[in-house]
Amino acid sequence: MPHSSTVNIPGWRAAARSATLTFLGVLSALVLVSFGSQVIVAPALLPAQWLIARHTGAATSMVFSVFGALLIAEVTWIALGLAYGESATPSVGGLIAAAGLGVGIVFFTTSRPDG
């Protein structure tokens, strides 16, 4: 049987989608452990994570929901920490941590396909 000269379009789309999701997953993990890039990358990465989590299958959706929730919680914690400065009392620090956790939970629940 001769080799076909046509391109398998669905195969290419699946490969491109898989490569894109892998790249964004690795980027999400690296951003979480980097120092300072969360604030720079978050405005572009968070909407992408939310859309991916909302419109993909169960495992991929869960991974991107968790990555997004952790990223937004960390950005909220950093932003409020900068706003209150180093002179914040432990009770204010607790409120900052609670606010970060709350925002993370909201992101997680709204990004789930069933939520």
Solvent accessible surface area in square Angstrom, and as a share of the most:
residue,aa,sasa,rsa
1,M,234,1.05
2,P,122,0.77
3,H,179,0.80
4,S,66,0.43
5,S,114,0.74
6,T,112,0.65
7,V,89,0.51
8,N,101,0.52
9,I,83,0.42
10,P,94,0.59
11,G,35,0.34
12,W,165,0.58
13,R,168,0.61
14,A,62,0.48
15,A,56,0.44
16,A,61,0.47
17,R,135,0.49
18,S,64,0.41
19,A,64,0.49
20,T,71,0.42
21,L,36,0.18
22,T,85,0.49
23,F,130,0.54
24,L,29,0.14
25,G,14,0.14
26,V,83,0.47
27,L,53,0.26
28,S,1,0.01
29,A,42,0.32
30,L,106,0.53
31,V,6,0.03
32,L,32,0.16
33,V,123,0.70
34,S,41,0.26
35,F,209,0.87
36,G,38,0.36
37,S,32,0.21
38,Q,5,0.02
39,V,72,0.41
40,I,138,0.70
41,V,40,0.23
42,A,4,0.03
43,P,99,0.62
44,A,79,0.61
45,L,7,0.03
46,L,23,0.11
47,P,73,0.46
48,A,31,0.24
49,Q,1,0.00
50,W,81,0.28
51,L,94,0.47
52,I,25,0.13
53,A,0,0.00
54,R,72,0.26
55,H,131,0.58
56,T,25,0.15
57,G,48,0.46
58,A,82,0.64
59,A,80,0.62
60,T,43,0.25
61,S,0,0.00
62,M,82,0.37
63,V,73,0.42
64,F,6,0.03
65,S,0,0.00
66,V,60,0.35
67,F,41,0.17
68,G,0,0.00
69,A,14,0.11
70,L,94,0.47
71,L,2,0.01
72,I,41,0.21
73,A,22,0.17
74,E,43,0.19
75,V,29,0.17
76,T,25,0.14
77,W,142,0.50
78,I,42,0.21
79,A,53,0.41
80,L,56,0.28
81,G,29,0.28
82,L,142,0.70
83,A,80,0.62
84,Y,122,0.46
85,G,35,0.34
86,E,185,0.83
87,S,105,0.68
88,A,37,0.29
89,T,74,0.43
90,P,125,0.79
91,S,80,0.52
92,V,38,0.22
93,G,32,0.31
94,G,41,0.39
95,L,124,0.62
96,I,11,0.06
97,A,53,0.41
98,A,57,0.44
99,A,37,0.29
100,G,2,0.02
101,L,117,0.58
102,G,32,0.31
103,V,55,0.31
104,G,5,0.05
105,I,94,0.48
106,V,92,0.53
107,F,19,0.08
108,F,61,0.25
109,T,68,0.40
110,T,61,0.36
111,S,0,0.00
112,R,39,0.14
113,P,65,0.41
114,D,132,0.68
115,G,63,0.61
